[in-house]
Amino acid sequence: MVDHFVPPPGAPPMPAGAPRPHAPPLLVATAPAALSGMRWELDGRSLVIGRAGDIALPVRDVSGRHAAVERCTDGVWISDLDSTNGVLLNGAPLTPGARTRLGHGDTLALGSVRLTYLDPGAGPGAGGPVRESDSRSQTTRYLSAATQLDARFAALVVDRIVDQPFRALSPAYGVDLAAVTRWAVAMLRRRAARDAVLLVVLLWSVAALLIGLHGQDLTSLAEAGDARGILEQVAGRWPVLCTALVAALLACATDRWVTDYFVLERRMTRGRFKAADAPEPHTRRVRRRLAAVAARPHGNLMVFATYYPFAGSGLLVDEWSFAIDIQQGATGGDGVRKKPKPFEAADLHTALIQALRELGVPDLRVDERLFVSGYDVRGDARLLPDRLAPPVTSIGPEVIRSRPTGPGAPSRAYVCVEVPAWGGQLVVTLFVRAVRTHGSLFLESIAFTLPPLLGRYQAVDTLRLRSGAGALADAVVTASARALPDLLSSPVATARHVRRRYRAYRRRRGQERYIRHDHLFDYGALPSIREEAAGEDRVRYFLELDEVMVVKVVQERVLKSVADFLAAHDVDLAEFASHQTTINNSTVNHNNDNRIRFGNISGSGNRVGHEVRGGAGGALPSRQPPG
């Protein structure tokens, strides 16, 4: 409990300086009277709110497990655990399963219970809830639908996410990857069931034909080379053939009807899609992996594979770096130079995070993240507690600060700014790092953008809407042309499903043996599904303007915050001001040939003054363990 902080029932804005900045956020009960005044501190754990929860609310209209609240590096998030009476945030109902970030002063209604969220460390721009579904809904919908329209894409998602149990996950900027993966698993399970039914029908029909045919007559006809006689014998079993074709037609039509109408039309068209509606997988192994996928968007540990740490961020659109002398003090009013006050790079990171969170940009996320190679996590149990499990996704700030991040160190700490927009179709990320070396301060900034998805991943918006009967009729017509080919190819299709699962099993077992024998295993994340599905065109003019605006606004705030920090520590700003002017005067132009121009410096592709990369995902080949 926090006895020095007594919030009033109406939760007015907090006075400056009280309470202490390090005080944890709180949930305060304001109704009913029996609970009024009770307070719960929110630590880093995920806490369940309900009659039988960690935050116990013994009220009849509150479910046993009503909601979950979790304190992450970018704030406190709440989700409705599919409760009976739901959760209201400032009067608006939450979507079950969708996470929403709480803002200082928010009110929660769980049945007759009223709770107020209070954040003692909230700044002027900290208010206002951020709903993940708002900033990621469109891209999540498109990719979920793509798994239903393209079985190969669904297999890629499952192979990249589910069947890599020891690897970290790449950042899922602008997309609910857990929902996409659930839909991909459901699609493959449904397709495997269809192909298995077709295989059974095919085997039954072949067996029925062989049993019904007179073996001796068929042998005699074959020896005589009487092809017409053989065909007449087979044609005499037309009831078997018709039954097989009808069964194949029903299997194909049912699969098509379920996919087109019940999944795509009723659950994935505009206005109907909810990420929380994604079906739950049946196996414990998949559910355990998807729990890690769901936690990835809020993690602050980035474990990358091979060469490039910013995989998943998209196209590089801006970067700059410079070093300045911080040993020369600022000139005081008396004309005498002051002695610079001591500081660490971590202090500057903290100041940057606080300043950037006050920008007020919608859906903004700012935190400090640690980037480590997949080969280097093994030596730190805080990053990899279990060698036969993937690295953790979230670590405490004390872990980040305790890791060496200077020259020669295998890890780097960056202040990360993430801004999803246009329903996740545009995601701008910036990474800023400060390093103090003796009497110099090195500053680095890298900006990336994830453009909209390729057109083929947005095909769900081109589907013709029909009634259930109309969709069934279309499914029957389409299946009538595919029933016989799908029936005959069912052995190959079923073998493909079995081979895919067997190869995934062999790979898991091979990686496990590789790790157990103390081989150097790369725990780094594989390329991002969202990044691979992105195009290079911005598609919309205003979307491109928003991209440039976000980069420039964040960049301006970064430079201003650094200047304020240095001034507060009595460092002379003359050298810094020169760099600041040069960077602020640069411009960003995106041309049709994918050339990017920064002021008077131009570069081809995605990188300025360097060799062309295909974006943040461009990486050197990886050494892979056996299997």
KOLVO-712050 format. One record per residue (C-alpha): residue in three letters; y negated, z negated, x negated. Coordinates in pm, whole numbers, plus 50000, padded with zeros to 5 digits. Last residue first. Layout:
BEGIN
ALAYZX;...
***
This chain:
BEGIN
GLY530905385248306;PRO529855378947948;PRO526385364647887;GLN523345387347908;ARG520845395247638;SER517735407847813;PRO516025441247775;LEU512265438547714;ALA510005431848006;GLY507585449348234;GLY507365427148539;ALA503725419448492;GLY502835455648537;GLY504435487948423;ARG503015482648077;VAL500775506447886;GLU500145497947522;HIS497065477147466;GLY493295481147483;VAL493245474947855;ARG496515470848040;ASN497635485248373;GLY497915522348326;SER495275538648111;GLY492445518347965;SER488695520047973;ILE486015499647801;ASN482355505247892;GLY482445481048184;PHE486085474948260;ARG487685507048383;ILE491155509248534;ARG493155541148547;ASN495705544148828;ASP495135581848857;ASN493455576449194;ASN490845553949039;HIS490515516149051;ASN487165504348914;VAL486465469748774;THR483055461248637;SER481905440948337;ASN478535423348349;ASN480085388948404;ILE482255392848094;THR479425402547860;THR477105375547994;GLN479725348247951;HIS480485359147595;SER476815355547498;ALA476505322847689;PHE479415308047490;GLU477665314447159;ALA474425298447278;LEU476095269547462;ASP475705241247207;VAL478175213647295;ASP476775181247441;HIS479965171647630;ALA478325176547970;ALA477105210347846;LEU480655219947755;PHE481915210748102;ASP479045228548276;ALA479675259948070;VAL483405258448143;SER482675254648513;LYS480305284348507;LEU482875305948330;VAL485655296848573;ARG483395300648876;GLU482365335648768;GLN485985345748709;VAL486995332649049;VAL484265352649219;LYS484935383949011;VAL488695384449068;VAL488355376249438;MET485715403049492;VAL487715429949311;GLU490755423649529;ASP488665421449844;LEU487135455249763;GLU490615470149724;LEU491625456250063;PHE488435470250210;TYR489405505250096;ARG492915503050236;VAL496075518050081;ARG495715498049754;ASP498005523049581;GLU500445511549312;GLY503395503149534;ALA505095469649569;ALA508815465849644;GLU509665457049282;GLU506965430349278;ARG508195414149598;ILE511805413749475;SER510675396449154;PRO512385404748826;LEU515035379748708;ALA514065343848637;GLY514785327348304;TYR517815305248243;ASP518745325947937;PHE521915310847792;LEU522395301547426;HIS526095293847408;ASP527155257647441;HIS530735265547549;ARG529975251147893;ILE527065275547932;TYR529145306747867;ARG531965293248083;GLU529495288948372;GLN528015323348310;GLY531465338948327;ARG532345320148645;ARG529145331048814;ARG529595366848694;ARG533205367848810;TYR532195355249156;ALA529385380849182;ARG531825408149076;TYR534305396249338;ARG531665396049610;ARG530525431249527;ARG534105443649492;VAL535085429549832;HIS532095445750002;ARG532765479049825;ALA536455477449917;THR535415473550279;ALA533185504250255;VAL535915524750084;PRO538535514750342;SER535975520650623;SER535285556650516;LEU537495572150786;LEU536045549951058;ASP532465555050938;PRO532925592750943;LEU534515591151292;ALA531955567551447;ARG528815582951299;ALA527955610151553;SER528965588951851;ALA527155559451693;THR523755575951735;VAL524355583652102;VAL525805549052167;ALA522895532151988;ASP520375552852182;ALA521985542452510;LEU522005506052402;ALA518325507752302;GLY517495522352641;ALA519445495152819;GLY517705467852620;SER514315483552681;ARG512725504752413;LEU510135502752135;ARG510115532351897;LEU510285521651535;THR507365531251310;ASP506245495351241;VAL509725486651110;ALA509335513450843;GLN507085491150631;TYR509455489650333;ARG509495527550312;GLY505715527850277;LEU505675508749949;LEU504425473349979;PRO500775464649934;PRO499355457449587;LEU500235426249385;THR497235418849165;PHE496955403548822;ALA494245385348628;ILE494465371148274;SER491995346348126;GLU491985330847777;LEU489655305547617;PHE489915293047257;LEU487795263147161;SER487025258446794;GLY486425228846563;HIS490065219546508;THR492065240646752;ARG491345234247117;VAL493235256347358;ALA492055265747706;ARG494115286547946;VAL493295305948262;PHE495805324848477;LEU494575345248771;THR496615356849069;VAL495575381149341;VAL498025387749624;LEU497545416549866;GLN500025425550139;GLY500615388450195;GLY499195388850547;TRP496055406550426;ALA495385379950167;PRO497185357949915;VAL494985340149658;GLU496665322549364;VAL494695305849086;CYS496695291948795;VAL495425268448527;TYR497805276148244;ALA500095254748028;ARG502075272647756;SER505575266947621;PRO507505275947306;ALA504895260447072;GLY503915281146768;PRO500205278546836;GLY499455250747086;THR501315241547403;PRO503255210447300;ARG504745194547614;SER503375160247706;ARG500595173947926;ILE502985193948143;VAL505365164448177;GLU502495141048270;PRO501415165848535;GLY504755160748711;ILE507355187948735;SER508305212149009;THR510845240649020;VAL513715223748838;PRO515815245148607;PRO518945261148753;ALA522205241748763;LEU525145239248525;ARG522945225748242;ASP521835197248465;PRO518495179548411;LEU516785211748299;LEU513015207248290;ARG512925169548245;ALA516095172048037;ASP514195191547771;GLY516255210347511;ARG517655235847752;VAL514305248447869;ASP513775270547562;TYR515995300947627;GLY514575306747974;SER511125308547818;VAL508605282847938;PHE505415285948142;LEU503895253248268;ARG501655254048570;GLU498335237548652;ASP497165241049010;VAL494955261449238;ARG495995276149574;LEU493505294349793;ASP494585302950147;PRO490985311450242;VAL488425309849957;GLY486405277449979;LEU485555277049609;GLU485965239249586;ARG489515241749452;LEU488125261249158;ALA485885232549046;GLN488635206149057;ILE491135228348878;LEU488585237848612;ALA487685201548542;THR491345192448500;HIS491925221848266;LEU488895211048059;ASP490335176048022;ALA493695190947920;ALA491945210247643;GLU490895176947493;PHE487455161547462;PRO485185145247203;LYS481435143647266;PRO479335167547062;LYS476715150646836;LYS473255159446956;ARG470895183046781;VAL467335170646745;GLY464525189746915;ASP463295159047099;GLY464575172447429;GLY468045175347283;THR469585205447112;ALA473265210147189;GLY475825201146927;GLN477585224646689;GLN481245215946647;ILE482315235846951;ASP482505269846781;ILE483695296347022;ALA486885316147072;PHE487395345947298;SER489745359847558;TRP489625385647832;GLU491945400748087;ASP491625421348401;VAL493735442648634;LEU497335436048525;LEU499615448848799;GLY502105426048973;SER502455388348940;GLY506245387348958;ALA506745384448583;PHE503905365148422;PRO505825351348123;TYR506835384647962;TYR509435386947687;THR512985376847782;ALA513305357348106;PHE510705334248256;VAL510825297848358;MET507695289548556;LEU507345252548638;ASN504615245148893;GLY506645247949212;HIS505165251949558;PRO506355287549621;ARG509795279149471;ALA510795251349712;ALA512205275249974;VAL514225293349707;ALA515695260349587;ALA516855252649942;LEU518165288249957;ARG520545280849669;ARG521985250549847;ARG522385270150171;VAL524205297949985;ARG526665273949824;ARG527185254950150;THR528385286250328;HIS527395296950679;PRO523905310250620;GLU521095299650857;PRO519565327151065;ALA515885335851011;ASP513885322651306;ALA511645301351081;ALA510015332850945;LYS508695340651289;PHE508225376851395;ARG507235384751750;GLY503585395151725;ARG504335427251540;THR507985437251556;MET510625416851377;ARG512395395351637;ARG512885415651955;GLU512725450651810;LEU514395445551472;VAL517005418951548;PHE518115421751912;TYR517235458351954;ASP517915478451640;THR520385455651463;VAL522335443851768;TRP522435479051912;ARG523535494951583;ASP526335469751529;THR527465473451890;ALA527365511451869;CYS529425511751548;ALA532105488351684;LEU532215505152026;LEU532485539851871;ALA535265528351639;ALA537175514151936;VAL536655546652130;LEU537825567151832;ALA540935545851784;THR541815547252153;CYS541365584852156;LEU543635589251854;VAL546335567052001;PRO546165584852338;TRP546345618352151;ARG549815611752007;GLY551085646452091;ALA548305659651874;VAL550135645451572;GLN553355664051658;GLU551425695651736;LEU549605693151403;ILE552935689951220;GLY554295720251402;ARG551275740651308;ALA551685730850944;ASP555265744150936;GLY555945742950563;ALA559685741650624;GLU559965709450426;ALA557075694750624;LEU558645704950954;SER561945689450853;THR560245657350744;LEU558285655151070;ASP561445660651273;GLN563275633451079;GLY560455608051107;HIS559935612851477;LEU556315603551523;GLY555455572751723;ILE555825548351435;LEU553725569551203;LEU551005575051462;ALA550865538251558;ALA550635527851193;VAL547785552251131;SER545965540351445;TRP546395503851351;LEU545195509650996;LEU542095527951121;VAL541295501651383;VAL541705473751128;LEU539435492350886;LEU536825497451158;VAL536865460251236;ALA536465452050865;ASP533565476550839;ARG531795459851129;ALA532375424850988;ALA531065435650647;ARG527955449750814;ARG527305417050999;ARG527785396150684;LEU525585419750485;MET522825417650746;ALA523035379750777;VAL522745375550399;ALA519715398650394;TRP518095379750683;ARG518535346850500;THR517145362350182;VAL513985374150356;ALA513465339550507;ALA513895322450169;LEU511555347550006;ASP508625337750223;VAL506225363350076;GLY502745364349923;TYR503755354849570;ALA507445347049538;PRO507375334549179;SER510595342748990;LEU513525319849051;ALA515295300948776;ARG518775311548677;PHE521985291848713;PRO523045301749066;GLN522335339049028;ASP524345352849323;VAL521895341249588;ILE518615355749461;ARG519075388649272;ASP522475397849417;VAL521465387749769;VAL518195407049749;LEU519895437549596;ALA522585437249867;ALA519885436850135;PHE518185466249961;ARG521465485349962;ALA522005477250331;ASP518715494050420;LEU517315489850772;GLN518175453250819;THR517045442850470;ALA513865462950524;ALA513105442150834;SER513005410450625;LEU510835428350369;TYR508315439250632;ARG508235405750811;THR507755386050490;THR504985409750385;GLN503245405450720;SER503615367650745;ARG502545356150399;SER498995342850441;ASP499165331850803;SER502775319250792;GLU501915297150498;ARG499405278650708;VAL496455264350519;PRO494745235150685;GLY491035229550644;GLY489275206050411;ALA489285205750034;GLY485985223049972;PRO483805192149933;GLY486455173949730;ALA489425153849849;GLY490615126849609;PRO490925099549872;ASP493015122850091;LEU493355109650444;TYR495745123550704;THR495355108451048;LEU498355100351267;ARG498675099051644;VAL501945089051809;SER502495098352174;GLY504775127352086;LEU504035135451724;ALA500315143351715;LEU498705148751376;THR495015146251294;ASP493455162550987;GLY490765141950812;HIS491405155450462;GLY493365187850481;LEU497095192450533;ARG499015222550409;THR501305238950664;ARG505005246150621;ALA506915267050874;GLY510265252950991;PRO509195248151351;THR505865265951414;LEU503135239751435;PRO501285233851760;ALA497465233351757;GLY495605201651863;ASN494335192451516;LEU497925196651396;LEU500335192251686;VAL503995185651611;GLY506855193551849;ASN508195174052147;THR511905179852081;SER511655183351703;ASP512575215151516;LEU511895197951182;ASP508145204951208;SER506665210050863;ILE503985192250661;TRP502475200050322;VAL500415177650095;GLY498415194249819;ASP498735220349545;THR500985201049308;CYS503235190749593;ARG503255160749827;GLU505855165550096;VAL505855157950469;ALA508805163650699;ALA508755162251077;HIS510655147951377;ARG513915135351233;GLY514965109151490;SER512675125651742;VAL509505108551867;ASP509195104252246;ARG510905070152233;VAL508645054351969;PRO509955035451666;LEU507995056151410;ALA509695051351072;ILE508175069650777;ASP511385074250577;GLY512925087050898;ALA515175073151171;ARG512545072251449;GLY510695100551282;ILE508825112550975;VAL510935124950684;LEU509475121650335;SER509765147450057;ARG508995128649739;GLY505865132049524;ASP504135101849676;LEU502545098650017;GLU501295063550092;TRP501935051450445;ARG499425032250656;MET499685011750974;GLY496335006251144;SER497515014051496;LEU501295011651531;ALA501534988851835;ALA498295003351974;PRO499755038052004;ALA497925053851829;THR495725054551515;ALA498445056051248;VAL497215063450895;LEU498935088550666;LEU497725084750311;PRO496885104349999;PRO497365086749664;ALA494515067949494;HIS493665084049158;PRO490125092449261;ARG489225055849330;PRO488095050149683;ALA485195052449686;GLY482955071249445;ALA481185092149703;PRO481625080150058;MET484585094450244;PRO483995117650536;PRO484795101650871;ALA488405093050963;GLY487835084051330;PRO489945052451306;PRO488075039351000;PRO489875040750669;VAL490385008550470;PHE490945015950100;HIS491124986849857;ASP494454974549993;VAL496405005749903;MET500005000050000;
***
